[in-house]
Amino acid sequence: MKAFLSLIAALAVLPAIAFAEDAEPHHAAGLQLDAVPAVMTRVVDGFIRPGYHEAHDKAEALAARLKQSCASPSPEGLEAARQDYRAAVLAWSRIEIVRTGPVIEENRFEHILFYPDRKGLALKQIQGAIASKDESFTRSEALRQKSVAIQGLGALDYVLYGTGAEQLATPEGQFRCLYATAIAGNVAAMTGELASLWDQPDGIGKAWTEPGPQNDVFRDGPEAVTGLLGILVHGAETLRDERIETFYKGGNGRIAPKQAIYWRSGLTFASMRANLQGLHDLLNGAGVKDLMPEDKRAAVEKVNQMSAALDTLLAGLPQDPEKATTDPAARASLDQLLAQSRDMITALSDGVGGAVGLTAGFSFADGD
């Protein structure tokens, strides 16, 4: 039996080996290898590192504002905290397209943003935390050890805007305010940790900018480019699959506006625009076109045009997802978002990916 199982295991890896051997020369076709080091350096130094630092700075500012508001509650203080929350959400939304490296280790991403909540776990847990008056919910370090559903930006959306949030402007909301401060402090700690990990001289940043045989992350330039394109394609997929389709599938599909991200604060579509901005900034700021032959660089401009069209659609939607799903004109825009975001995924996967030689039947896109 052991011999039989060993044979099965050996046979199972043969297709993967065959694909790897066949795909290698295709990966190099069209890719301007000399440009890889400079492009990957811009990815890290021009986008990832400053993105995490910006998210950390905004989260720290929010935590400080909430601490001040808790000490002297007022309607003005609550409004200021909500404005800082908006800034923190948008800063995170821009960099959250990076779903590789330290952010996917130790559930860091979920600690910062638990979404989508497919089983509806968060609401009852957050309400229970507020009702409990348990002081452990008011300390960031203790909060980090609890369920990820009650400690990130999604939880803070309810605390700042959900039922009973008006109490934050009065002394009666003291516990809720301290809980909000702890959440913001936890997000600040997490984003600070990510910024620190990417800043380490011999850490993940070096692995991304110096691919080579001794590198455990990227063994060569084509692998590094594959990692970069993966961020772009999967970022576009997430925008469509997890941000739009979670609450609106079009036609006779699912329509559930209260499943939309940040729906209570009215930041649903603003956060999506920040996602798009992140994709645009990474694609262009890193100089992905430098990886392509001159005659293939129009693929980047095509994606830029699609991104601009999506941004225009998002900007024209009402802040409230419920209004967006009931107003005929807004629903037409949502339908266009679904169609055009699918096209952008293809343009990134096949257009940009193909232009840098990522062919041989390989595609980033998961399909529908």
C-alpha positions as CSV (number, residue, x, y, z in Angstrom):
1,M,0.0,0.0,0.0
2,K,2.8,2.4,0.9
3,A,4.5,1.8,-2.5
4,F,1.2,2.4,-4.3
5,L,0.6,5.7,-2.4
6,S,4.2,6.8,-3.2
7,L,3.6,6.1,-6.9
8,I,0.4,8.1,-6.9
9,A,2.1,11.0,-5.2
10,A,4.9,10.9,-7.7
11,L,2.5,10.8,-10.7
12,A,0.5,13.7,-9.2
13,V,3.5,16.1,-9.5
14,L,4.4,15.2,-13.0
15,P,1.9,17.6,-14.7
16,A,3.1,20.5,-12.6
17,I,6.7,19.7,-13.5
18,A,5.9,19.4,-17.1
19,F,4.1,22.7,-17.1
20,A,6.9,24.4,-15.3
21,E,9.5,23.1,-17.9
22,D,7.2,24.1,-20.8
23,A,6.3,27.5,-19.4
24,E,9.7,28.8,-18.5
25,P,10.8,29.9,-22.0
26,H,7.3,31.4,-22.6
27,H,7.7,33.5,-19.4
28,A,10.8,35.1,-20.9
29,A,9.3,35.8,-24.3
30,G,8.6,39.5,-24.6
31,L,9.7,40.3,-21.1
32,Q,12.4,43.0,-20.9
33,L,14.5,41.4,-18.2
34,D,16.8,44.3,-17.8
35,A,13.9,46.5,-16.6
36,V,12.9,44.1,-13.8
37,P,15.1,45.3,-11.0
38,A,14.1,49.0,-11.5
39,V,10.4,48.1,-11.8
40,M,10.4,45.9,-8.7
41,T,12.3,48.6,-6.7
42,R,9.6,51.1,-7.7
43,V,6.9,48.6,-6.6
44,V,8.4,48.4,-3.1
45,D,9.8,51.9,-2.6
46,G,7.2,53.8,-4.5
47,F,4.0,51.9,-3.7
48,I,4.1,49.2,-1.0
49,R,6.3,50.9,1.7
50,P,4.7,54.4,1.4
51,G,1.2,52.7,1.2
52,Y,1.6,50.9,4.5
53,H,3.2,54.0,6.1
54,E,0.2,56.1,5.0
55,A,-2.3,53.6,6.3
56,H,-0.4,53.5,9.6
57,D,-0.3,57.3,9.9
58,K,-4.0,57.6,9.2
59,A,-4.9,54.9,11.7
60,E,-2.7,56.5,14.4
61,A,-4.3,59.9,13.8
62,L,-7.7,58.3,14.1
63,A,-6.8,56.6,17.4
64,A,-5.5,59.9,18.8
65,R,-8.6,61.7,17.7
66,L,-10.9,59.1,19.3
67,K,-8.9,59.2,22.5
68,Q,-9.3,63.0,22.6
69,S,-13.0,62.7,21.8
70,C,-13.5,60.1,24.6
71,A,-12.0,62.5,27.1
72,S,-14.3,65.3,26.0
73,P,-17.3,64.0,24.1
74,S,-19.2,66.3,21.8
75,P,-20.9,66.3,18.4
76,E,-18.0,68.1,16.9
77,G,-15.5,65.6,18.3
78,L,-17.6,62.7,16.9
79,E,-17.7,64.4,13.4
80,A,-13.9,64.9,13.5
81,A,-13.4,61.3,14.4
82,R,-15.6,60.2,11.5
83,Q,-13.6,62.3,9.1
84,D,-10.4,60.7,10.4
85,Y,-12.1,57.3,10.0
86,R,-12.8,58.1,6.4
87,A,-9.1,59.0,5.8
88,A,-8.0,55.8,7.4
89,V,-10.4,53.7,5.3
90,L,-9.3,55.3,2.1
91,A,-5.6,55.0,2.9
92,W,-6.1,51.3,3.7
93,S,-8.3,50.7,0.6
94,R,-5.5,52.0,-1.7
95,I,-2.9,49.5,-0.3
96,E,-5.2,46.6,0.5
97,I,-4.8,45.4,-3.1
98,V,-1.5,43.9,-1.9
99,R,-2.5,40.5,-0.7
100,T,0.8,38.8,-0.6
101,G,3.7,38.8,1.8
102,P,3.4,39.7,5.5
103,V,-0.2,40.9,5.2
104,I,-1.5,37.4,4.6
105,E,0.5,35.9,7.4
106,E,-0.8,35.6,11.0
107,N,-4.3,36.8,9.8
108,R,-3.0,40.4,9.6
109,F,-5.3,41.3,6.8
110,E,-8.4,40.0,8.6
111,H,-7.3,41.8,11.8
112,I,-7.4,45.1,9.8
113,L,-10.5,44.3,7.7
114,F,-12.8,41.3,8.2
115,Y,-14.8,41.3,5.0
116,P,-16.8,39.8,3.4
117,D,-18.6,38.4,6.5
118,R,-20.3,35.5,4.7
119,K,-21.7,33.9,7.8
120,G,-22.9,37.2,9.4
121,L,-20.6,36.7,12.4
122,A,-19.6,40.3,13.1
123,L,-22.7,42.2,14.0
124,K,-23.8,40.1,17.0
125,Q,-20.2,39.9,18.2
126,I,-19.7,43.7,18.0
127,Q,-23.1,44.4,19.6
128,G,-22.2,41.9,22.3
129,A,-18.9,43.6,22.9
130,I,-20.5,47.0,23.4
131,A,-23.2,45.6,25.7
132,S,-20.7,43.6,27.8
133,K,-18.8,46.6,29.2
134,D,-15.9,44.2,29.5
135,E,-12.7,46.4,29.8
136,S,-10.7,44.0,27.7
137,F,-12.5,45.4,24.7
138,T,-11.0,48.8,25.5
139,R,-7.4,47.7,25.2
140,S,-5.8,47.2,21.8
141,E,-3.4,44.5,23.0
142,A,-6.3,42.4,24.5
143,L,-8.5,43.1,21.5
144,R,-6.0,41.6,19.2
145,Q,-6.4,38.2,20.9
146,K,-10.2,38.2,20.2
147,S,-12.2,37.4,17.1
148,V,-11.0,39.2,14.0
149,A,-14.7,40.1,13.4
150,I,-14.7,42.7,16.2
151,Q,-11.4,44.5,15.8
152,G,-10.9,46.0,12.3
153,L,-12.2,48.8,10.1
154,G,-15.4,47.0,9.5
155,A,-16.2,46.8,13.2
156,L,-15.3,50.4,13.6
157,D,-17.9,51.2,10.8
158,Y,-20.6,49.9,13.1
159,V,-19.2,51.5,16.3
160,L,-19.0,54.9,14.7
161,Y,-22.2,54.8,12.5
162,G,-24.4,51.9,13.7
163,T,-27.3,51.8,16.1
164,G,-26.5,53.9,19.2
165,A,-23.5,55.7,17.7
166,E,-25.0,59.1,18.6
167,Q,-24.0,58.2,22.2
168,L,-20.4,58.8,21.2
169,A,-21.1,62.5,21.4
170,T,-22.1,62.2,25.1
171,P,-20.7,60.8,28.3
172,E,-23.1,57.9,28.1
173,G,-21.1,56.6,25.2
174,Q,-17.8,56.3,27.1
175,F,-17.4,52.6,26.9
176,R,-18.3,52.5,23.2
177,C,-15.8,55.3,22.6
178,L,-13.0,53.5,24.4
179,Y,-13.8,50.4,22.3
180,A,-13.6,52.4,19.1
181,T,-10.2,53.8,20.3
182,A,-9.0,50.3,20.9
183,I,-10.0,49.2,17.5
184,A,-8.2,52.1,15.9
185,G,-5.2,51.4,18.0
186,N,-5.2,47.8,16.8
187,V,-5.4,48.8,13.2
188,A,-2.5,51.3,13.8
189,A,-0.5,48.6,15.4
190,M,-1.1,46.1,12.5
191,T,-0.3,48.6,9.8
192,G,2.7,49.7,11.7
193,E,3.9,46.1,11.9
194,L,3.5,45.8,8.1
195,A,5.4,49.0,7.4
196,S,8.2,47.8,9.7
197,L,8.4,44.4,8.1
198,W,8.6,45.9,4.6
199,D,11.2,48.4,5.8
200,Q,13.7,45.7,7.2
201,P,16.9,45.9,5.1
202,D,17.2,42.1,4.7
203,G,13.4,41.4,4.8
204,I,10.6,41.0,2.3
205,G,11.5,44.2,0.5
206,K,14.9,42.9,-0.4
207,A,13.3,39.6,-1.6
208,W,11.1,41.6,-3.9
209,T,13.8,43.8,-5.4
210,E,16.6,41.3,-5.7
211,P,15.2,38.1,-7.3
212,G,17.8,35.3,-7.6
213,P,18.6,31.6,-7.1
214,Q,19.1,32.1,-3.3
215,N,15.8,34.0,-3.0
216,D,13.0,32.0,-1.3
217,V,10.4,34.4,-2.7
218,F,11.4,35.0,-6.3
219,R,14.1,32.9,-7.9
220,D,14.4,35.0,-11.0
221,G,13.0,38.1,-12.8
222,P,10.0,36.4,-14.5
223,E,8.8,35.1,-11.1
224,A,9.0,38.6,-9.7
225,V,7.0,40.0,-12.5
226,T,4.5,37.2,-12.0
227,G,4.1,38.3,-8.4
228,L,3.6,41.9,-9.5
229,L,1.0,41.0,-12.1
230,G,-0.7,38.8,-9.6
231,I,-1.3,41.8,-7.3
232,L,-2.8,43.8,-10.2
233,V,-5.1,41.0,-11.6
234,H,-6.3,39.7,-8.2
235,G,-6.8,43.3,-7.1
236,A,-9.2,43.8,-10.0
237,E,-10.9,40.5,-9.3
238,T,-11.4,41.4,-5.7
239,L,-13.0,44.7,-6.7
240,R,-15.5,42.9,-8.8
241,D,-16.0,39.6,-6.9
242,E,-15.8,40.8,-3.2
243,R,-16.7,44.5,-3.4
244,I,-19.5,44.6,-6.0
245,E,-20.9,41.1,-6.3
246,T,-21.1,40.6,-2.5
247,F,-24.1,42.9,-2.5
248,Y,-25.1,43.2,-6.2
249,K,-24.9,40.5,-8.9
250,G,-27.1,42.2,-11.4
251,G,-30.1,40.9,-13.3
252,N,-32.0,38.4,-11.2
253,G,-28.9,37.8,-9.0
254,R,-28.2,38.8,-5.4
255,I,-29.2,42.3,-4.2
256,A,-28.3,42.8,-0.6
257,P,-27.2,46.5,0.0
258,K,-26.5,45.9,3.7
259,Q,-23.9,43.4,2.8
260,A,-21.9,46.1,1.0
261,I,-18.6,47.1,2.6
262,Y,-18.7,50.3,4.8
263,W,-22.4,50.8,4.0
264,R,-23.2,52.5,7.3
265,S,-20.6,55.2,6.8
266,G,-21.4,55.7,3.1
267,L,-17.9,54.8,2.1
268,T,-18.8,51.8,-0.1
269,F,-18.0,53.4,-3.4
270,A,-15.4,55.8,-2.1
271,S,-13.4,52.8,-0.9
272,M,-13.7,51.1,-4.3
273,R,-12.4,54.2,-6.0
274,A,-9.4,54.0,-3.6
275,N,-8.9,50.4,-4.6
276,L,-8.9,51.5,-8.3
277,Q,-6.5,54.3,-7.5
278,G,-4.1,51.8,-5.9
279,L,-4.2,49.6,-9.0
280,H,-3.6,52.7,-11.2
281,D,-0.8,53.9,-9.1
282,L,0.9,50.6,-8.9
283,L,0.6,49.9,-12.7
284,N,1.9,53.3,-13.7
285,G,4.1,54.2,-10.8
286,A,6.1,51.0,-11.0
287,G,6.5,51.5,-14.8
288,V,5.0,48.1,-15.8
289,K,5.2,49.3,-19.4
290,D,9.0,49.2,-19.2
291,L,8.7,45.4,-18.9
292,M,7.1,45.2,-22.4
293,P,8.4,45.6,-25.9
294,E,7.7,49.0,-27.4
295,D,5.0,47.7,-29.7
296,K,3.0,46.1,-26.7
297,R,2.9,49.0,-24.4
298,A,-0.6,50.1,-25.5
299,A,-1.9,47.4,-23.2
300,V,-1.2,49.6,-20.2
301,E,-3.0,52.6,-21.7
302,K,-6.0,50.4,-22.4
303,V,-6.1,49.4,-18.7
304,N,-5.8,53.1,-17.7
305,Q,-8.8,54.0,-19.9
306,M,-10.8,51.2,-18.4
307,S,-9.9,52.2,-14.9
308,A,-10.9,55.8,-15.6
309,A,-14.3,54.6,-16.9
310,L,-14.9,52.5,-13.8
311,D,-13.9,55.5,-11.6
312,T,-16.4,57.7,-13.4
313,L,-19.2,55.1,-12.8
314,L,-18.3,54.8,-9.1
315,A,-18.1,58.6,-8.7
316,G,-21.6,58.9,-10.1
317,L,-23.3,56.5,-7.7
318,P,-25.2,57.6,-4.5
319,Q,-23.3,57.0,-1.3
320,D,-26.0,54.7,0.1
321,P,-25.8,51.3,-1.5
322,E,-29.5,50.8,-1.0
323,K,-30.3,53.8,-3.2
324,A,-27.8,52.5,-5.7
325,T,-29.6,49.2,-6.0
326,T,-33.1,50.7,-6.2
327,D,-32.6,53.7,-8.5
328,P,-32.9,52.5,-12.1
329,A,-30.1,54.8,-13.4
330,A,-27.8,53.8,-10.5
331,R,-28.5,50.1,-11.1
332,A,-27.6,50.6,-14.8
333,S,-24.3,52.0,-13.6
334,L,-23.8,48.9,-11.3
335,D,-24.5,46.7,-14.3
336,Q,-21.8,48.5,-16.3
337,L,-19.4,48.2,-13.4
338,L,-19.9,44.4,-13.4
339,A,-19.3,44.2,-17.2
340,Q,-16.4,46.7,-17.4
341,S,-14.6,45.4,-14.4
342,R,-14.6,41.9,-16.0
343,D,-13.2,43.4,-19.1
344,M,-10.4,45.1,-17.1
345,I,-9.5,41.8,-15.4
346,T,-9.1,40.3,-18.9
347,A,-7.1,43.4,-20.1
348,L,-4.7,43.0,-17.2
349,S,-4.4,39.2,-17.3
350,D,-4.3,38.7,-21.1
351,G,-3.3,42.1,-22.3
352,V,-0.6,43.2,-19.8
353,G,0.3,39.7,-18.8
354,G,0.6,38.6,-22.5
355,A,2.7,41.6,-23.3
356,V,5.3,40.6,-20.7
357,G,5.4,37.0,-21.9
358,L,3.1,35.4,-19.3
359,T,1.4,33.1,-21.9
360,A,1.7,29.3,-22.5
361,G,-1.9,28.9,-21.5
362,F,-1.3,30.6,-18.1
363,S,-3.9,33.1,-16.9
364,F,-4.2,35.1,-13.7
365,A,-7.9,35.4,-14.1
366,D,-10.1,32.8,-12.3
367,G,-13.0,33.3,-14.7
368,D,-16.7,33.4,-13.8
